[in-house]
Amino acid sequence: MTDQAADESVFAEWAILELLGHRRLAGRVTEAQIAGASFLRIDVPSEPPATQFYAPGAVYAITPTTEEIARAVARRYAPAPVQRYELGPLVPADREADAPWNGGGPL
Protein backbone atom coordinates (compact mmCIF):
# COMPACT_ATOMS: atom_id res chain seq x y z
CA MET A 1 0.00 0.00 0.00
CA THR A 2 1.35 3.43 -0.88
CA ASP A 3 1.65 6.25 1.63
CA GLN A 4 -1.10 8.12 -0.22
CA ALA A 5 -3.47 5.14 0.03
CA ALA A 6 -2.70 4.79 3.75
CA ASP A 7 -3.41 8.50 4.31
CA GLU A 8 -6.73 8.28 2.48
CA SER A 9 -7.97 5.45 4.74
CA VAL A 10 -7.72 7.60 7.89
CA PHE A 11 -10.84 9.68 8.44
CA ALA A 12 -10.07 13.30 9.36
CA GLU A 13 -12.77 15.68 8.18
CA TRP A 14 -14.90 18.63 9.21
CA ALA A 15 -18.28 17.01 9.70
CA ILE A 16 -21.67 17.01 11.35
CA LEU A 17 -21.94 14.02 13.67
CA GLU A 18 -25.43 12.72 14.45
CA LEU A 19 -25.72 10.39 17.40
CA LEU A 20 -28.43 7.97 18.44
CA GLY A 21 -30.59 9.80 20.94
CA HIS A 22 -31.02 12.77 18.59
CA ARG A 23 -27.83 14.57 19.54
CA ARG A 24 -25.99 16.57 16.87
CA LEU A 25 -22.43 17.92 17.08
CA ALA A 26 -20.17 19.52 14.51
CA GLY A 27 -16.42 19.91 14.33
CA ARG A 28 -13.28 18.13 13.22
CA VAL A 29 -13.92 14.37 13.31
CA THR A 30 -11.03 11.90 13.42
CA GLU A 31 -10.42 8.31 14.38
CA ALA A 32 -8.89 7.45 17.76
CA GLN A 33 -7.71 4.30 19.50
CA ILE A 34 -8.36 4.10 23.24
CA ALA A 35 -7.46 0.97 25.20
CA GLY A 36 -7.30 -1.00 21.96
CA ALA A 37 -10.78 0.03 20.81
CA SER A 38 -11.77 2.34 17.96
CA PHE A 39 -13.58 5.58 18.73
CA LEU A 40 -14.53 8.71 16.86
CA ARG A 41 -13.02 11.89 18.24
CA ILE A 42 -14.80 15.17 17.63
CA ASP A 43 -13.13 18.47 18.38
CA VAL A 44 -15.95 20.99 18.63
CA PRO A 45 -14.88 24.59 17.99
CA SER A 46 -17.20 26.00 20.65
CA GLU A 47 -16.53 28.40 23.49
CA PRO A 48 -14.97 26.82 25.42
CA PRO A 49 -13.66 24.24 22.91
CA ALA A 50 -14.71 20.66 23.61
CA THR A 51 -13.34 17.26 22.68
CA GLN A 52 -15.50 14.16 22.98
CA PHE A 53 -15.05 10.51 22.03
CA TYR A 54 -17.83 8.22 20.77
CA ALA A 55 -17.98 4.52 20.02
CA PRO A 56 -18.92 3.94 16.37
CA GLY A 57 -22.12 2.16 17.45
CA ALA A 58 -23.45 5.42 18.90
CA VAL A 59 -23.25 7.17 15.54
CA TYR A 60 -26.32 7.48 13.33
CA ALA A 61 -24.71 9.56 10.58
CA ILE A 62 -21.56 11.47 9.65
CA THR A 63 -21.96 14.26 7.12
CA PRO A 64 -18.64 15.64 5.85
CA THR A 65 -18.89 19.38 5.26
CA THR A 66 -16.81 22.51 5.03
CA GLU A 67 -15.06 24.04 8.02
CA GLU A 68 -17.27 27.12 7.72
CA ILE A 69 -20.49 25.10 7.90
CA ALA A 70 -19.17 22.89 10.72
CA ARG A 71 -18.27 25.97 12.79
CA ALA A 72 -21.72 27.47 12.23
CA VAL A 73 -23.45 24.24 13.28
CA ALA A 74 -21.09 23.90 16.27
CA ARG A 75 -22.21 27.28 17.59
CA ARG A 76 -25.81 26.09 17.55
CA TYR A 77 -25.23 22.59 18.99
CA ALA A 78 -22.22 23.13 21.28
CA PRO A 79 -21.87 20.61 24.12
CA ALA A 80 -22.86 22.09 27.48
CA PRO A 81 -20.38 21.95 30.34
CA VAL A 82 -21.26 20.05 33.49
CA GLN A 83 -24.41 21.46 35.06
CA ARG A 84 -24.65 22.23 38.79
CA TYR A 85 -27.44 19.66 39.30
CA GLU A 86 -25.08 16.91 38.05
CA LEU A 87 -22.53 17.58 40.77
CA GLY A 88 -24.67 16.94 43.86
CA PRO A 89 -23.97 18.54 47.22
CA LEU A 90 -20.38 19.30 48.13
CA VAL A 91 -19.15 17.38 51.18
CA PRO A 92 -16.59 18.96 53.55
CA ALA A 93 -13.31 17.01 53.70
CA ASP A 94 -13.90 16.04 57.36
CA ARG A 95 -17.19 14.32 56.36
CA GLU A 96 -15.81 12.53 53.25
CA ALA A 97 -16.03 9.12 54.97
CA ASP A 98 -19.79 9.65 55.49
CA ALA A 99 -20.39 10.52 51.82
CA PRO A 100 -22.75 8.23 49.86
CA TRP A 101 -20.04 7.24 47.36
CA ASN A 102 -17.90 5.98 50.28
CA GLY A 103 -20.65 3.73 51.65
CA GLY A 104 -22.13 6.23 54.09
CA GLY A 105 -25.72 7.39 53.84
CA PRO A 106 -28.17 7.15 50.94
CA LEU A 107 -27.49 8.55 47.49
Jmol script that loads the backbone (N, CA, C; Angstrom):
load data "model"
ATOM      1  N   MET A   1       0.851  -1.178   0.000  1.00  0.00           N
ATOM      2  CA  MET A   1       0.000   0.000   0.000  1.00  0.00           C
ATOM      3  C   MET A   1       0.890   1.233   0.000  1.00  0.00           C
ATOM      4  N   THR A   2       0.558   2.203  -0.824  1.00  0.00           N
ATOM      5  CA  THR A   2       1.353   3.430  -0.885  1.00  0.00           C
ATOM      6  C   THR A   2       1.026   4.329   0.297  1.00  0.00           C
ATOM      7  N   ASP A   3       1.905   5.303   0.550  1.00  0.00           N
ATOM      8  CA  ASP A   3       1.645   6.248   1.630  1.00  0.00           C
ATOM      9  C   ASP A   3       0.360   7.028   1.376  1.00  0.00           C
ATOM     10  N   GLN A   4       0.109   7.377   0.115  1.00  0.00           N
ATOM     11  CA  GLN A   4      -1.101   8.122  -0.224  1.00  0.00           C
ATOM     12  C   GLN A   4      -2.341   7.290   0.083  1.00  0.00           C
ATOM     13  N   ALA A   5      -2.327   6.008  -0.244  1.00  0.00           N
ATOM     14  CA  ALA A   5      -3.469   5.137   0.030  1.00  0.00           C
ATOM     15  C   ALA A   5      -3.676   4.990   1.531  1.00  0.00           C
ATOM     16  N   ALA A   6      -2.594   4.892   2.298  1.00  0.00           N
ATOM     17  CA  ALA A   6      -2.704   4.787   3.750  1.00  0.00           C
ATOM     18  C   ALA A   6      -3.298   6.065   4.329  1.00  0.00           C
ATOM     19  N   ASP A   7      -2.881   7.228   3.821  1.00  0.00           N
ATOM     20  CA  ASP A   7      -3.406   8.501   4.306  1.00  0.00           C
ATOM     21  C   ASP A   7      -4.896   8.645   4.012  1.00  0.00           C
ATOM     22  N   GLU A   8      -5.334   8.145   2.862  1.00  0.00           N
ATOM     23  CA  GLU A   8      -6.730   8.278   2.476  1.00  0.00           C
ATOM     24  C   GLU A   8      -7.646   7.394   3.325  1.00  0.00           C
ATOM     25  N   SER A   9      -7.129   6.342   3.949  1.00  0.00           N
ATOM     26  CA  SER A   9      -7.968   5.447   4.736  1.00  0.00           C
ATOM     27  C   SER A   9      -8.230   5.989   6.138  1.00  0.00           C
ATOM     28  N   VAL A  10      -7.511   7.001   6.570  1.00  0.00           N
ATOM     29  CA  VAL A  10      -7.718   7.598   7.886  1.00  0.00           C
ATOM     30  C   VAL A  10      -8.721   8.733   7.749  1.00  0.00           C
ATOM     31  N   PHE A  11      -9.803   8.660   8.523  1.00  0.00           N
ATOM     32  CA  PHE A  11     -10.840   9.684   8.441  1.00  0.00           C
ATOM     33  C   PHE A  11     -10.438  10.879   9.286  1.00  0.00           C
ATOM     34  N   ALA A  12     -10.379  12.040   8.690  1.00  0.00           N
ATOM     35  CA  ALA A  12     -10.073  13.296   9.362  1.00  0.00           C
ATOM     36  C   ALA A  12     -10.745  14.400   8.556  1.00  0.00           C
ATOM     37  N   GLU A  13     -11.959  14.739   8.954  1.00  0.00           N
ATOM     38  CA  GLU A  13     -12.772  15.680   8.181  1.00  0.00           C
ATOM     39  C   GLU A  13     -13.558  16.608   9.092  1.00  0.00           C
ATOM     40  N   TRP A  14     -13.896  17.778   8.582  1.00  0.00           N
ATOM     41  CA  TRP A  14     -14.897  18.629   9.214  1.00  0.00           C
ATOM     42  C   TRP A  14     -16.220  17.961   8.900  1.00  0.00           C
ATOM     43  N   ALA A  15     -17.050  17.762   9.922  1.00  0.00           N
ATOM     44  CA  ALA A  15     -18.283  17.012   9.699  1.00  0.00           C
ATOM     45  C   ALA A  15     -19.337  17.354  10.740  1.00  0.00           C
ATOM     46  N   ILE A  16     -20.566  16.976  10.407  1.00  0.00           N
ATOM     47  CA  ILE A  16     -21.672  17.009  11.350  1.00  0.00           C
ATOM     48  C   ILE A  16     -21.876  15.571  11.793  1.00  0.00           C
ATOM     49  N   LEU A  17     -21.829  15.349  13.096  1.00  0.00           N
ATOM     50  CA  LEU A  17     -21.937  14.018  13.674  1.00  0.00           C
ATOM     51  C   LEU A  17     -23.308  13.901  14.325  1.00  0.00           C
ATOM     52  N   GLU A  18     -24.101  12.946  13.865  1.00  0.00           N
ATOM     53  CA  GLU A  18     -25.426  12.724  14.446  1.00  0.00           C
ATOM     54  C   GLU A  18     -25.368  11.432  15.235  1.00  0.00           C
ATOM     55  N   LEU A  19     -25.806  11.521  16.488  1.00  0.00           N
ATOM     56  CA  LEU A  19     -25.722  10.390  17.397  1.00  0.00           C
ATOM     57  C   LEU A  19     -27.110   9.850  17.705  1.00  0.00           C
ATOM     58  N   LEU A  20     -27.162   8.550  18.002  1.00  0.00           N
ATOM     59  CA  LEU A  20     -28.428   7.974  18.441  1.00  0.00           C
ATOM     60  C   LEU A  20     -28.859   8.735  19.685  1.00  0.00           C
ATOM     61  N   GLY A  21     -30.117   8.965  19.845  1.00  0.00           N
ATOM     62  CA  GLY A  21     -30.586   9.796  20.940  1.00  0.00           C
ATOM     63  C   GLY A  21     -30.780  11.226  20.491  1.00  0.00           C
ATOM     64  N   HIS A  22     -30.708  11.464  19.195  1.00  0.00           N
ATOM     65  CA  HIS A  22     -31.016  12.765  18.587  1.00  0.00           C
ATOM     66  C   HIS A  22     -30.069  13.879  19.024  1.00  0.00           C
ATOM     67  N   ARG A  23     -28.818  13.562  19.208  1.00  0.00           N
ATOM     68  CA  ARG A  23     -27.826  14.575  19.539  1.00  0.00           C
ATOM     69  C   ARG A  23     -27.018  14.884  18.285  1.00  0.00           C
ATOM     70  N   ARG A  24     -26.740  16.150  18.053  1.00  0.00           N
ATOM     71  CA  ARG A  24     -25.990  16.569  16.874  1.00  0.00           C
ATOM     72  C   ARG A  24     -24.825  17.434  17.328  1.00  0.00           C
ATOM     73  N   LEU A  25     -23.637  17.133  16.802  1.00  0.00           N
ATOM     74  CA  LEU A  25     -22.433  17.916  17.075  1.00  0.00           C
ATOM     75  C   LEU A  25     -21.751  18.194  15.747  1.00  0.00           C
ATOM     76  N   ALA A  26     -20.920  19.218  15.720  1.00  0.00           N
ATOM     77  CA  ALA A  26     -20.165  19.521  14.507  1.00  0.00           C
ATOM     78  C   ALA A  26     -18.764  19.934  14.903  1.00  0.00           C
ATOM     79  N   GLY A  27     -17.809  19.560  14.076  1.00  0.00           N
ATOM     80  CA  GLY A  27     -16.418  19.909  14.327  1.00  0.00           C
ATOM     81  C   GLY A  27     -15.504  19.048  13.486  1.00  0.00           C
ATOM     82  N   ARG A  28     -14.276  18.941  13.915  1.00  0.00           N
ATOM     83  CA  ARG A  28     -13.278  18.125  13.225  1.00  0.00           C
ATOM     84  C   ARG A  28     -13.385  16.705  13.766  1.00  0.00           C
ATOM     85  N   VAL A  29     -13.731  15.757  12.901  1.00  0.00           N
ATOM     86  CA  VAL A  29     -13.925  14.365  13.311  1.00  0.00           C
ATOM     87  C   VAL A  29     -12.746  13.540  12.821  1.00  0.00           C
ATOM     88  N   THR A  30     -12.148  12.782  13.741  1.00  0.00           N
ATOM     89  CA  THR A  30     -11.027  11.900  13.416  1.00  0.00           C
ATOM     90  C   THR A  30     -11.228  10.560  14.120  1.00  0.00           C
ATOM     91  N   GLU A  31     -10.394   9.614  13.740  1.00  0.00           N
ATOM     92  CA  GLU A  31     -10.415   8.307  14.384  1.00  0.00           C
ATOM     93  C   GLU A  31      -9.440   8.323  15.552  1.00  0.00           C
ATOM     94  N   ALA A  32      -9.779   7.545  16.604  1.00  0.00           N
ATOM     95  CA  ALA A  32      -8.893   7.450  17.760  1.00  0.00           C
ATOM     96  C   ALA A  32      -8.925   6.031  18.310  1.00  0.00           C
ATOM     97  N   GLN A  33      -7.803   5.590  18.826  1.00  0.00           N
ATOM     98  CA  GLN A  33      -7.712   4.297  19.495  1.00  0.00           C
ATOM     99  C   GLN A  33      -7.558   4.548  20.990  1.00  0.00           C
ATOM    100  N   ILE A  34      -8.440   3.976  21.788  1.00  0.00           N
ATOM    101  CA  ILE A  34      -8.357   4.096  23.238  1.00  0.00           C
ATOM    102  C   ILE A  34      -8.477   2.693  23.822  1.00  0.00           C
ATOM    103  N   ALA A  35      -7.484   2.290  24.567  1.00  0.00           N
ATOM    104  CA  ALA A  35      -7.465   0.966  25.199  1.00  0.00           C
ATOM    105  C   ALA A  35      -7.728  -0.146  24.180  1.00  0.00           C
ATOM    106  N   GLY A  36      -7.177   0.006  23.000  1.00  0.00           N
ATOM    107  CA  GLY A  36      -7.299  -1.005  21.964  1.00  0.00           C
ATOM    108  C   GLY A  36      -8.619  -1.000  21.206  1.00  0.00           C
ATOM    109  N   ALA A  37      -9.492  -0.045  21.489  1.00  0.00           N
ATOM    110  CA  ALA A  37     -10.780   0.031  20.809  1.00  0.00           C
ATOM    111  C   ALA A  37     -10.837   1.285  19.937  1.00  0.00           C
ATOM    112  N   SER A  38     -11.622   1.210  18.870  1.00  0.00           N
ATOM    113  CA  SER A  38     -11.768   2.341  17.959  1.00  0.00           C
ATOM    114  C   SER A  38     -12.882   3.270  18.425  1.00  0.00           C
ATOM    115  N   PHE A  39     -12.603   4.549  18.388  1.00  0.00           N
ATOM    116  CA  PHE A  39     -13.576   5.584  18.733  1.00  0.00           C
ATOM    117  C   PHE A  39     -13.521   6.681  17.680  1.00  0.00           C
ATOM    118  N   LEU A  40     -14.561   7.482  17.640  1.00  0.00           N
ATOM    119  CA  LEU A  40     -14.533   8.714  16.856  1.00  0.00           C
ATOM    120  C   LEU A  40     -14.249   9.843  17.819  1.00  0.00           C
ATOM    121  N   ARG A  41     -13.347  10.708  17.438  1.00  0.00           N
ATOM    122  CA  ARG A  41     -13.024  11.887  18.236  1.00  0.00           C
ATOM    123  C   ARG A  41     -13.592  13.089  17.498  1.00  0.00           C
ATOM    124  N   ILE A  42     -14.309  13.936  18.219  1.00  0.00           N
ATOM    125  CA  ILE A  42     -14.798  15.173  17.627  1.00  0.00           C
ATOM    126  C   ILE A  42     -14.271  16.333  18.456  1.00  0.00           C
ATOM    127  N   ASP A  43     -13.608  17.234  17.776  1.00  0.00           N
ATOM    128  CA  ASP A  43     -13.125  18.469  18.380  1.00  0.00           C
ATOM    129  C   ASP A  43     -14.093  19.560  17.957  1.00  0.00           C
ATOM    130  N   VAL A  44     -14.903  20.012  18.897  1.00  0.00           N
ATOM    131  CA  VAL A  44     -15.950  20.992  18.629  1.00  0.00           C
ATOM    132  C   VAL A  44     -15.388  22.391  18.859  1.00  0.00           C
ATOM    133  N   PRO A  45     -15.417  23.236  17.842  1.00  0.00           N
ATOM    134  CA  PRO A  45     -14.878  24.593  17.989  1.00  0.00           C
ATOM    135  C   PRO A  45     -15.889  25.524  18.654  1.00  0.00           C
ATOM    136  N   SER A  46     -16.242  25.198  19.899  1.00  0.00           N
ATOM    137  CA  SER A  46     -17.202  26.003  20.647  1.00  0.00           C
ATOM    138  C   SER A  46     -16.447  26.855  21.659  1.00  0.00           C
ATOM    139  N   GLU A  47     -17.165  27.588  22.450  1.00  0.00           N
ATOM    140  CA  GLU A  47     -16.532  28.399  23.492  1.00  0.00           C
ATOM    141  C   GLU A  47     -17.059  27.973  24.840  1.00  0.00           C
ATOM    142  N   PRO A  48     -16.335  27.247  25.657  1.00  0.00           N
ATOM    143  CA  PRO A  48     -14.967  26.819  25.415  1.00  0.00           C
ATOM    144  C   PRO A  48     -14.935  25.628  24.447  1.00  0.00           C
ATOM    145  N   PRO A  49     -13.784  25.392  23.816  1.00  0.00           N
ATOM    146  CA  PRO A  49     -13.662  24.245  22.908  1.00  0.00           C
ATOM    147  C   PRO A  49     -13.905  22.940  23.666  1.00  0.00           C
ATOM    148  N   ALA A  50     -14.419  21.942  22.972  1.00  0.00           N
ATOM    149  CA  ALA A  50     -14.712  20.663  23.613  1.00  0.00           C
ATOM    150  C   ALA A  50     -14.221  19.529  22.729  1.00  0.00           C
ATOM    151  N   THR A  51     -13.713  18.492  23.367  1.00  0.00           N
ATOM    152  CA  THR A  51     -13.338  17.264  22.676  1.00  0.00           C
ATOM    153  C   THR A  51     -14.114  16.130  23.312  1.00  0.00           C
ATOM    154  N   GLN A  52     -14.759  15.313  22.482  1.00  0.00           N
ATOM    155  CA  GLN A  52     -15.502  14.163  22.979  1.00  0.00           C
ATOM    156  C   GLN A  52     -15.178  12.951  22.117  1.00  0.00           C
ATOM    157  N   PHE A  53     -15.311  11.764  22.717  1.00  0.00           N
ATOM    158  CA  PHE A  53     -15.052  10.509  22.032  1.00  0.00           C
ATOM    159  C   PHE A  53     -16.330   9.680  22.029  1.00  0.00           C
ATOM    160  N   TYR A  54     -16.627   9.046  20.895  1.00  0.00           N
ATOM    161  CA  TYR A  54     -17.827   8.223  20.774  1.00  0.00           C
ATOM    162  C   TYR A  54     -17.475   6.888  20.143  1.00  0.00           C
ATOM    163  N   ALA A  55     -18.096   5.830  20.650  1.00  0.00           N
ATOM    164  CA  ALA A  55     -17.978   4.519  20.022  1.00  0.00           C
ATOM    165  C   ALA A  55     -18.744   4.567  18.702  1.00  0.00           C
ATOM    166  N   PRO A  56     -18.247   3.899  17.673  1.00  0.00           N
ATOM    167  CA  PRO A  56     -18.924   3.945  16.375  1.00  0.00           C
ATOM    168  C   PRO A  56     -20.388   3.511  16.428  1.00  0.00           C
ATOM    169  N   GLY A  57     -20.741   2.616  17.343  1.00  0.00           N
ATOM    170  CA  GLY A  57     -22.123   2.157  17.450  1.00  0.00           C
ATOM    171  C   GLY A  57     -23.098   3.232  17.894  1.00  0.00           C
ATOM    172  N   ALA A  58     -22.587   4.329  18.450  1.00  0.00           N
ATOM    173  CA  ALA A  58     -23.445   5.425  18.903  1.00  0.00           C
ATOM    174  C   ALA A  58     -23.752   6.412  17.780  1.00  0.00           C
ATOM    175  N   VAL A  59     -23.129   6.209  16.632  1.00  0.00           N
ATOM    176  CA  VAL A  59     -23.252   7.170  15.539  1.00  0.00           C
ATOM    177  C   VAL A  59     -24.363   6.752  14.582  1.00  0.00           C
ATOM    178  N   TYR A  60     -25.249   7.702  14.302  1.00  0.00           N
ATOM    179  CA  TYR A  60     -26.321   7.485  13.333  1.00  0.00           C
ATOM    180  C   TYR A  60     -25.870   7.912  11.945  1.00  0.00           C
ATOM    181  N   ALA A  61     -25.150   9.053  11.877  1.00  0.00           N
ATOM    182  CA  ALA A  61     -24.707   9.557  10.580  1.00  0.00           C
ATOM    183  C   ALA A  61     -23.517  10.491  10.755  1.00  0.00           C
ATOM    184  N   ILE A  62     -22.662  10.517   9.743  1.00  0.00           N
ATOM    185  CA  ILE A  62     -21.560  11.473   9.648  1.00  0.00           C
ATOM    186  C   ILE A  62     -21.715  12.166   8.303  1.00  0.00           C
ATOM    187  N   THR A  63     -21.813  13.490   8.345  1.00  0.00           N
ATOM    188  CA  THR A  63     -21.960  14.257   7.118  1.00  0.00           C
ATOM    189  C   THR A  63     -20.744  15.152   6.947  1.00  0.00           C
ATOM    190  N   PRO A  64     -19.791  14.765   6.089  1.00  0.00           N
ATOM    191  CA  PRO A  64     -18.644  15.642   5.847  1.00  0.00           C
ATOM    192  C   PRO A  64     -19.126  16.975   5.274  1.00  0.00           C
ATOM    193  N   THR A  65     -18.491  18.047   5.694  1.00  0.00           N
ATOM    194  CA  THR A  65     -18.893  19.377   5.257  1.00  0.00           C
ATOM    195  C   THR A  65     -17.678  20.292   5.279  1.00  0.00           C
ATOM    196  N   THR A  66     -17.908  21.546   5.005  1.00  0.00           N
ATOM    197  CA  THR A  66     -16.806  22.509   5.032  1.00  0.00           C
ATOM    198  C   THR A  66     -16.553  22.966   6.464  1.00  0.00           C
ATOM    199  N   GLU A  67     -15.380  23.503   6.696  1.00  0.00           N
ATOM    200  CA  GLU A  67     -15.055  24.039   8.016  1.00  0.00           C
ATOM    201  C   GLU A  67     -16.035  25.147   8.397  1.00  0.00           C
ATOM    202  N   GLU A  68     -16.358  26.005   7.450  1.00  0.00           N
ATOM    203  CA  GLU A  68     -17.267  27.122   7.718  1.00  0.00           C
ATOM    204  C   GLU A  68     -18.636  26.633   8.190  1.00  0.00           C
ATOM    205  N   ILE A  69     -19.178  25.642   7.512  1.00  0.00           N
ATOM    206  CA  ILE A  69     -20.489  25.104   7.898  1.00  0.00           C
ATOM    207  C   ILE A  69     -20.390  24.390   9.244  1.00  0.00           C
ATOM    208  N   ALA A  70     -19.343  23.607   9.438  1.00  0.00           N
ATOM    209  CA  ALA A  70     -19.173  22.893  10.716  1.00  0.00           C
ATOM    210  C   ALA A  70     -19.095  23.870  11.882  1.00  0.00           C
ATOM    211  N   ARG A  71     -18.366  24.968  11.714  1.00  0.00           N
ATOM    212  CA  ARG A  71     -18.267  25.967  12.786  1.00  0.00           C
ATOM    213  C   ARG A  71     -19.620  26.614  13.071  1.00  0.00           C
ATOM    214  N   ALA A  72     -20.399  26.876  12.039  1.00  0.00           N
ATOM    215  CA  ALA A  72     -21.724  27.471  12.228  1.00  0.00           C
ATOM    216  C   ALA A  72     -22.649  26.510  12.978  1.00  0.00           C
ATOM    217  N   VAL A  73     -22.624  25.242  12.597  1.00  0.00           N
ATOM    218  CA  VAL A  73     -23.449  24.237  13.276  1.00  0.00           C
ATOM    219  C   VAL A  73     -22.964  24.043  14.713  1.00  0.00           C
ATOM    220  N   ALA A  74     -21.654  24.072  14.930  1.00  0.00           N
ATOM    221  CA  ALA A  74     -21.086  23.897  16.272  1.00  0.00           C
ATOM    222  C   ALA A  74     -21.565  24.983  17.225  1.00  0.00           C
ATOM    223  N   ARG A  75     -21.717  26.199  16.724  1.00  0.00           N
ATOM    224  CA  ARG A  75     -22.214  27.283  17.585  1.00  0.00           C
ATOM    225  C   ARG A  75     -23.634  26.992  18.059  1.00  0.00           C
ATOM    226  N   ARG A  76     -24.405  26.372  17.207  1.00  0.00           N
ATOM    227  CA  ARG A  76     -25.809  26.085  17.553  1.00  0.00           C
ATOM    228  C   ARG A  76     -25.948  24.862  18.460  1.00  0.00           C
ATOM    229  N   TYR A  77     -25.100  23.851  18.264  1.00  0.00           N
ATOM    230  CA  TYR A  77     -25.226  22.591  18.994  1.00  0.00           C
ATOM    231  C   TYR A  77     -24.014  22.301  19.880  1.00  0.00           C
ATOM    232  N   ALA A  78     -23.413  23.326  20.459  1.00  0.00           N
ATOM    233  CA  ALA A  78     -22.220  23.134  21.285  1.00  0.00           C
ATOM    234  C   ALA A  78     -22.548  22.301  22.523  1.00  0.00           C
ATOM    235  N   PRO A  79     -21.637  21.390  22.904  1.00  0.00           N
ATOM    236  CA  PRO A  79     -21.869  20.614  24.122  1.00  0.00           C
ATOM    237  C   PRO A  79     -21.870  21.531  25.338  1.00  0.00           C
ATOM    238  N   ALA A  80     -22.784  21.281  26.258  1.00  0.00           N
ATOM    239  CA  ALA A  80     -22.858  22.090  27.478  1.00  0.00           C
ATOM    240  C   ALA A  80     -21.870  21.552  28.500  1.00  0.00           C
ATOM    241  N   PRO A  81     -21.253  22.427  29.276  1.00  0.00           N
ATOM    242  CA  PRO A  81     -20.376  21.948  30.343  1.00  0.00           C
ATOM    243  C   PRO A  81     -21.215  21.266  31.423  1.00  0.00           C
ATOM    244  N   VAL A  82     -20.564  20.708  32.396  1.00  0.00           N
ATOM    245  CA  VAL A  82     -21.264  20.048  33.492  1.00  0.00           C
ATOM    246  C   VAL A  82     -22.207  21.043  34.152  1.00  0.00           C
ATOM    247  N   GLN A  83     -23.415  20.617  34.407  1.00  0.00           N
ATOM    248  CA  GLN A  83     -24.406  21.461  35.064  1.00  0.00           C
ATOM    249  C   GLN A  83     -24.343  21.268  36.582  1.00  0.00           C
ATOM    250  N   ARG A  84     -24.708  22.273  37.330  1.00  0.00           N
ATOM    251  CA  ARG A  84     -24.654  22.226  38.793  1.00  0.00           C
ATOM    252  C   ARG A  84     -25.444  21.038  39.341  1.00  0.00           C
ATOM    253  N   TYR A  85     -26.623  20.756  38.771  1.00  0.00           N
ATOM    254  CA  TYR A  85     -27.440  19.662  39.296  1.00  0.00           C
ATOM    255  C   TYR A  85     -26.761  18.299  39.136  1.00  0.00           C
ATOM    256  N   GLU A  86     -25.787  18.175  38.245  1.00  0.00           N
ATOM    257  CA  GLU A  86     -25.081  16.913  38.047  1.00  0.00           C
ATOM    258  C   GLU A  86     -24.022  16.662  39.114  1.00  0.00           C
ATOM    259  N   LEU A  87     -23.621  17.699  39.809  1.00  0.00           N
ATOM    260  CA  LEU A  87     -22.529  17.577  40.769  1.00  0.00           C
ATOM    261  C   LEU A  87     -22.976  17.084  42.136  1.00  0.00           C
ATOM    262  N   GLY A  88     -24.213  17.319  42.536  1.00  0.00           N
ATOM    263  CA  GLY A  88     -24.673  16.939  43.859  1.00  0.00           C
ATOM    264  C   GLY A  88     -24.106  17.880  44.899  1.00  0.00           C
ATOM    265  N   PRO A  89     -24.465  17.655  46.157  1.00  0.00           N
ATOM    266  CA  PRO A  89     -23.971  18.544  47.220  1.00  0.00           C
ATOM    267  C   PRO A  89     -22.481  18.323  47.466  1.00  0.00           C
ATOM    268  N   LEU A  90     -21.793  19.399  47.778  1.00  0.00           N
ATOM    269  CA  LEU A  90     -20.384  19.299  48.127  1.00  0.00           C
ATOM    270  C   LEU A  90     -20.269  18.843  49.575  1.00  0.00           C
ATOM    271  N   VAL A  91     -19.335  17.934  49.843  1.00  0.00           N
ATOM    272  CA  VAL A  91     -19.151  17.384  51.184  1.00  0.00           C
ATOM    273  C   VAL A  91     -17.832  17.906  51.743  1.00  0.00           C
ATOM    274  N   PRO A  92     -17.856  18.514  52.941  1.00  0.00           N
ATOM    275  CA  PRO A  92     -16.594  18.960  53.546  1.00  0.00           C
ATOM    276  C   PRO A  92     -15.626  17.789  53.716  1.00  0.00           C
ATOM    277  N   ALA A  93     -14.336  18.056  53.632  1.00  0.00           N
ATOM    278  CA  ALA A  93     -13.308  17.008  53.704  1.00  0.00           C
ATOM    279  C   ALA A  93     -13.429  16.170  54.969  1.00  0.00           C
ATOM    280  N   ASP A  94     -13.808  16.791  56.105  1.00  0.00           N
ATOM    281  CA  ASP A  94     -13.897  16.038  57.362  1.00  0.00           C
ATOM    282  C   ASP A  94     -15.109  15.101  57.394  1.00  0.00           C
ATOM    283  N   ARG A  95     -16.021  15.210  56.425  1.00  0.00           N
ATOM    284  CA  ARG A  95     -17.189  14.323  56.356  1.00  0.00           C
ATOM    285  C   ARG A  95     -17.117  13.401  55.145  1.00  0.00           C
ATOM    286  N   GLU A  96     -15.977  13.353  54.464  1.00  0.00           N
ATOM    287  CA  GLU A  96     -15.811  12.532  53.255  1.00  0.00           C
ATOM    288  C   GLU A  96     -16.151  11.066  53.519  1.00  0.00           C
ATOM    289  N   ALA A  97     -15.766  10.530  54.665  1.00  0.00           N
ATOM    290  CA  ALA A  97     -16.026   9.119  54.970  1.00  0.00           C
ATOM    291  C   ALA A  97     -17.524   8.823  55.060  1.00  0.00           C
ATOM    292  N   ASP A  98     -18.334   9.831  55.384  1.00  0.00           N
ATOM    293  CA  ASP A  98     -19.787   9.652  55.491  1.00  0.00           C
ATOM    294  C   ASP A  98     -20.508   9.868  54.164  1.00  0.00           C
ATOM    295  N   ALA A  99     -19.765  10.228  53.115  1.00  0.00           N
ATOM    296  CA  ALA A  99     -20.386  10.525  51.819  1.00  0.00           C
ATOM    297  C   ALA A  99     -20.983   9.260  51.205  1.00  0.00           C
ATOM    298  N   PRO A 100     -22.087   9.394  50.458  1.00  0.00           N
ATOM    299  CA  PRO A 100     -22.754   8.234  49.862  1.00  0.00           C
ATOM    300  C   PRO A 100     -21.829   7.393  48.985  1.00  0.00           C
ATOM    301  N   TRP A 101     -20.917   8.000  48.246  1.00  0.00           N
ATOM    302  CA  TRP A 101     -20.039   7.241  47.357  1.00  0.00           C
ATOM    303  C   TRP A 101     -18.966   6.477  48.127  1.00  0.00           C
ATOM    304  N   ASN A 102     -18.835   6.741  49.437  1.00  0.00           N
ATOM    305  CA  ASN A 102     -17.895   5.982  50.277  1.00  0.00           C
ATOM    306  C   ASN A 102     -18.628   5.003  51.178  1.00  0.00           C
ATOM    307  N   GLY A 103     -19.898   4.706  50.879  1.00  0.00           N
ATOM    308  CA  GLY A 103     -20.655   3.729  51.647  1.00  0.00           C
ATOM    309  C   GLY A 103     -21.451   4.329  52.783  1.00  0.00           C
ATOM    310  N   GLY A 104     -21.364   5.610  53.015  1.00  0.00           N
ATOM    311  CA  GLY A 104     -22.125   6.232  54.090  1.00  0.00           C
ATOM    312  C   GLY A 104     -23.356   6.921  53.571  1.00  0.00           C
ATOM    313  N   GLY A 105     -24.486   6.690  54.174  1.00  0.00           N
ATOM    314  CA  GLY A 105     -25.719   7.393  53.842  1.00  0.00           C
ATOM    315  C   GLY A 105     -26.271   7.055  52.470  1.00  0.00           C
ATOM    316  N   PRO A 106     -27.533   7.436  52.235  1.00  0.00           N
ATOM    317  CA  PRO A 106     -28.166   7.154  50.937  1.00  0.00           C
ATOM    318  C   PRO A 106     -27.686   8.108  49.859  1.00  0.00           C
ATOM    319  N   LEU A 107     -27.825   7.677  48.622  1.00  0.00           N
ATOM    320  CA  LEU A 107     -27.493   8.547  47.493  1.00  0.00           C
ATOM    321  C   LEU A 107     -28.600   9.515  47.386  1.00  0.00           C
TER     322      LEU A 107
END
end "model"
wireframe off; spacefill off
backbone 0.3
color backbone group
